[in-house]
Protein backbone atom coordinates (compact mmCIF):
# COMPACT_ATOMS: atom_id res chain seq x y z
CA UNK A 1 0.00 0.00 0.00
CA UNK A 2 1.32 3.42 -0.93
CA UNK A 3 0.40 6.31 1.37
CA UNK A 4 -0.07 9.98 0.68
CA UNK A 5 0.94 11.01 4.23
CA UNK A 6 2.94 9.07 6.80
CA UNK A 7 3.35 10.57 10.27
CA UNK A 8 5.91 9.32 12.78
CA UNK A 9 5.75 9.64 16.56
CA UNK A 10 8.29 8.70 19.19
CA UNK A 11 5.45 7.39 21.35
CA UNK A 12 1.86 6.29 20.81
CA UNK A 13 -0.27 9.49 21.16
CA UNK A 14 2.45 11.93 19.93
CA UNK A 15 0.94 12.16 16.47
CA UNK A 16 -2.57 12.71 17.84
CA UNK A 17 -1.37 15.59 20.01
CA UNK A 18 0.64 17.39 17.36
CA UNK A 19 -1.00 16.69 14.04
CA UNK A 20 -4.06 14.54 14.71
CA UNK A 21 -6.53 16.99 13.24
CA UNK A 22 -4.49 17.39 10.07
CA UNK A 23 -4.41 13.63 9.47
CA UNK A 24 -8.12 13.27 10.21
CA UNK A 25 -8.91 16.07 7.76
CA UNK A 26 -6.78 14.62 4.97
CA UNK A 27 -8.18 11.12 5.48
CA UNK A 28 -11.67 12.61 5.20
CA UNK A 29 -10.57 14.28 1.95
CA UNK A 30 -9.76 10.85 0.52
CA UNK A 31 -6.01 10.72 1.07
CA UNK A 32 -4.41 7.54 2.41
CA UNK A 33 -2.74 8.38 5.70
CA UNK A 34 -0.82 6.31 8.19
CA UNK A 35 0.99 6.50 11.51
CA UNK A 36 4.19 4.79 12.66
CA UNK A 37 4.96 4.78 16.38
CA UNK A 38 8.68 4.30 16.86
CA UNK A 39 8.35 2.88 20.39
CA UNK A 40 5.67 1.09 22.38
CA UNK A 41 5.86 3.72 25.14
CA UNK A 42 7.00 1.07 27.62
CA UNK A 43 8.85 3.62 29.76
CA UNK A 44 5.70 5.65 30.41
CA UNK A 45 4.50 5.97 33.99
CA UNK A 46 1.08 4.56 33.09
CA UNK A 47 -0.11 1.79 30.80
CA UNK A 48 1.67 -1.22 29.34
CA UNK A 49 2.84 -1.80 25.75
CA UNK A 50 -0.13 -4.11 25.21
CA UNK A 51 -2.63 -1.57 26.53
CA UNK A 52 -1.05 1.26 24.60
CA UNK A 53 -1.08 -0.72 21.36
CA UNK A 54 -4.83 -1.34 21.72
CA UNK A 55 -5.38 2.34 22.46
CA UNK A 56 -3.27 3.37 19.45
CA UNK A 57 -5.25 1.13 17.11
CA UNK A 58 -8.53 2.45 18.50
CA UNK A 59 -7.34 6.01 17.93
CA UNK A 60 -6.26 5.14 14.39
CA UNK A 61 -9.75 3.82 13.69
CA UNK A 62 -11.32 7.04 14.92
CA UNK A 63 -8.93 9.03 12.72
CA UNK A 64 -9.54 6.99 9.59
CA UNK A 65 -5.94 5.89 9.21
CA UNK A 66 -5.12 3.26 6.59
CA UNK A 67 -2.30 1.79 8.71
CA UNK A 68 -0.72 2.13 12.13
CA UNK A 69 2.56 0.35 12.75
CA UNK A 70 4.88 0.14 15.74
CA UNK A 71 8.61 -0.39 15.22
CA UNK A 72 9.33 -1.45 18.81
CA UNK A 73 12.41 0.73 19.21
CA UNK A 74 13.48 1.35 22.84
CA UNK A 75 11.42 3.99 24.62
CA UNK A 76 13.45 6.70 26.41
CA UNK A 77 16.54 5.33 24.66
CA UNK A 78 15.94 6.23 21.03
CA UNK A 79 19.16 6.48 19.06
CA UNK A 80 20.07 7.36 15.50
CA UNK A 81 21.98 4.15 14.81
CA UNK A 82 22.15 1.75 11.87
CA UNK A 83 19.56 -0.67 13.27
CA UNK A 84 17.02 2.09 13.89
CA UNK A 85 17.71 3.73 10.54
CA UNK A 86 17.15 0.42 8.76
CA UNK A 87 13.79 -0.07 10.50
CA UNK A 88 12.54 3.38 9.49
CA UNK A 89 13.95 3.13 5.96
CA UNK A 90 12.11 -0.13 5.37
CA UNK A 91 8.83 1.44 6.49
CA UNK A 92 9.37 4.42 4.20
CA UNK A 93 10.16 2.11 1.30
CA UNK A 94 7.13 -0.06 2.07
CA UNK A 95 4.59 2.79 2.10
CA UNK A 96 6.37 5.21 -0.29
CA UNK A 97 4.66 8.32 1.13
CA UNK A 98 4.45 11.62 -0.67
CA UNK A 99 4.66 13.48 2.66
CA UNK A 100 6.46 12.42 5.85
CA UNK A 101 5.71 14.25 9.11
CA UNK A 102 7.98 14.05 12.15
CA UNK A 103 8.17 15.75 15.56
CA UNK A 104 9.77 19.20 15.61
CA UNK A 105 13.55 18.94 15.79
CA UNK A 106 13.93 21.43 18.67
CA UNK A 107 11.45 19.86 21.09
CA UNK A 108 12.26 19.60 24.82
CA UNK A 109 11.78 15.83 25.04
CA UNK A 110 14.95 13.90 24.07
CA UNK A 111 12.94 11.15 22.37
CA UNK A 112 11.09 13.70 20.23
CA UNK A 113 14.35 15.29 19.15
CA UNK A 114 15.93 11.93 18.28
CA UNK A 115 12.76 10.76 16.53
CA UNK A 116 12.90 13.83 14.31
CA UNK A 117 16.55 13.30 13.48
CA UNK A 118 16.07 9.57 12.92
CA UNK A 119 13.14 9.94 10.54
CA UNK A 120 14.65 12.83 8.59
CA UNK A 121 17.92 10.94 8.08
CA UNK A 122 16.10 7.73 7.19
CA UNK A 123 13.88 9.54 4.67
CA UNK A 124 17.01 10.72 2.87
CA UNK A 125 18.90 7.43 3.05
CA UNK A 126 15.80 5.57 1.85
CA UNK A 127 16.45 7.02 -1.59
CA UNK A 128 19.93 5.48 -1.86
CA UNK A 129 19.92 2.39 -4.05
CA UNK A 130 22.84 0.79 -2.25
CA UNK A 131 21.72 1.40 1.32
CA UNK A 132 21.38 -2.05 2.94
CA UNK A 133 17.68 -2.26 3.70
CA UNK A 134 14.74 -4.12 2.20
CA UNK A 135 12.55 -2.46 -0.38
CA UNK A 136 12.94 -0.36 -3.48
CA UNK A 137 14.57 3.06 -2.96
CA UNK A 138 12.15 5.90 -2.25
CA UNK A 139 12.88 9.41 -1.02
CA UNK A 140 9.74 11.28 0.13
CA UNK A 141 9.58 14.64 -1.67
CA UNK A 142 8.21 16.49 1.36
CA UNK A 143 9.35 16.31 5.00
CA UNK A 144 7.36 18.35 7.51
CA UNK A 145 7.41 18.66 11.30
CA UNK A 146 4.74 19.07 13.97
CA UNK A 147 4.93 20.67 17.39
CA UNK A 148 4.63 18.92 20.75
CA UNK A 149 6.22 20.41 23.89
CA UNK A 150 7.62 23.39 21.97
CA UNK A 151 5.71 25.70 19.64
CA UNK A 152 7.47 28.11 17.32
CA UNK A 153 6.57 30.03 14.18
CA UNK A 154 4.87 27.56 11.79
CA UNK A 155 5.49 27.53 8.06
CA UNK A 156 1.77 27.10 7.49
CA UNK A 157 -1.40 26.35 9.44
CA UNK A 158 -4.06 23.72 8.76
CA UNK A 159 -7.65 24.59 9.65
CA UNK A 160 -8.90 21.61 11.68
CA UNK A 161 -12.03 23.23 13.13
CA UNK A 162 -14.45 20.80 11.49
CA UNK A 163 -12.47 17.81 12.75
CA UNK A 164 -11.64 18.90 16.27
CA UNK A 165 -14.16 16.66 18.03
CA UNK A 166 -12.58 13.66 16.30
CA UNK A 167 -9.12 14.83 17.35
CA UNK A 168 -10.29 14.92 20.96
CA UNK A 169 -11.88 11.49 20.52
CA UNK A 170 -8.59 10.08 19.24
CA UNK A 171 -6.77 11.50 22.25
CA UNK A 172 -9.41 10.10 24.60
CA UNK A 173 -8.77 6.64 23.12
CA UNK A 174 -5.38 6.78 24.91
CA UNK A 175 -7.15 6.34 28.22
CA UNK A 176 -4.09 5.05 30.07
CA UNK A 177 -2.32 8.33 29.33
CA UNK A 178 -5.08 10.95 29.44
CA UNK A 179 -7.43 9.35 31.98
CA UNK A 180 -8.09 11.15 35.21
CA UNK A 181 -5.30 10.83 37.83
CA UNK A 182 -7.59 8.83 40.14
CA UNK A 183 -7.85 6.13 37.45
CA UNK A 184 -4.13 5.79 36.76
CA UNK A 185 -1.09 4.66 38.73
CA UNK A 186 0.86 7.91 38.58
CA UNK A 187 0.02 11.56 38.20
CA UNK A 188 1.73 12.94 35.11
CA UNK A 189 1.66 16.06 32.99
CA UNK A 190 -0.68 14.57 30.40
CA UNK A 191 -3.24 13.03 32.77
CA UNK A 192 -3.62 16.32 34.58
CA UNK A 193 -6.95 17.74 33.30
CA UNK A 194 -5.14 21.01 32.62
CA UNK A 195 -3.15 19.36 29.83
CA UNK A 196 -6.13 18.94 27.51
CA UNK A 197 -7.23 22.50 28.26
CA UNK A 198 -3.74 23.78 27.46
CA UNK A 199 -3.69 21.81 24.21
CA UNK A 200 -7.10 23.14 23.23
CA UNK A 201 -5.95 26.67 24.06
CA UNK A 202 -2.91 26.27 21.84
CA UNK A 203 -4.96 24.87 18.97
CA UNK A 204 -7.39 27.77 19.37
CA UNK A 205 -4.53 30.26 19.35
CA UNK A 206 -3.03 28.71 16.21
CA UNK A 207 -6.45 28.79 14.58
CA UNK A 208 -6.90 32.44 15.53
CA UNK A 209 -3.81 33.28 13.47
CA UNK A 210 -5.82 32.42 10.35
CA UNK A 211 -9.20 33.44 11.83
CA UNK A 212 -10.60 29.96 12.36
CA UNK A 213 -11.52 28.16 15.56
CA UNK A 214 -8.82 25.46 15.66
CA UNK A 215 -5.56 25.05 13.78
CA UNK A 216 -2.39 22.98 13.77
CA UNK A 217 0.93 24.53 12.84
CA UNK A 218 3.28 22.70 10.48
CA UNK A 219 6.98 23.53 10.16
CA UNK A 220 9.16 23.10 7.08
CA UNK A 221 12.95 23.50 7.14
CA UNK A 222 13.12 24.02 3.39
CA UNK A 223 11.33 26.41 1.08
CA UNK A 224 8.21 25.18 -0.65
CA UNK A 225 7.38 25.32 -4.34
CA UNK A 226 3.99 26.72 -5.31
CA UNK A 227 2.89 26.19 -8.92
CA UNK A 228 -0.57 27.74 -8.64
CA UNK A 229 -0.86 30.72 -6.29
CA UNK A 230 -4.64 30.82 -6.75
CA UNK A 231 -4.78 27.68 -4.56
CA UNK A 232 -3.40 29.65 -1.60
CA UNK A 233 -5.96 30.49 1.06
CA UNK A 234 -6.16 33.58 3.23
CA UNK A 235 -8.20 34.28 6.34
CA UNK A 236 -11.60 32.66 6.57
CA UNK A 237 -13.68 35.71 7.32
CA UNK A 238 -16.84 33.64 7.84
CA UNK A 239 -15.58 32.69 11.28
CA UNK A 240 -17.47 35.41 13.13
CA UNK A 241 -20.74 34.13 11.63
CA UNK A 242 -20.15 30.49 12.51
CA UNK A 243 -20.43 28.64 15.81
CA UNK A 244 -17.77 26.15 16.90
CA UNK A 245 -18.53 22.46 17.18
CA UNK A 246 -19.20 21.70 20.86
CA UNK A 247 -16.45 19.67 22.51
CA UNK A 248 -18.51 17.08 24.32
CA UNK A 249 -18.98 13.37 24.14
CA UNK A 250 -15.30 12.56 23.58
Secondary structure by P-SEA (a helix, b strand, c coil): ccccbbbbbccccccccccaaaaaaaaaacccccccccccccccccccaaaaaaaaaaaaaaaccccccccccccccccccaaaaaaaaaaaaaccccbbbbcccccccaaaaaaaaaaaaaaaaccccccccccccccccbbbbbbccccccccccccccccaaaaaaaaaccccccccccccccccccccaaaaaaaaaaaaaaaaaccccbbbbbbbcbbbbbcccccccccccccccccccccccc
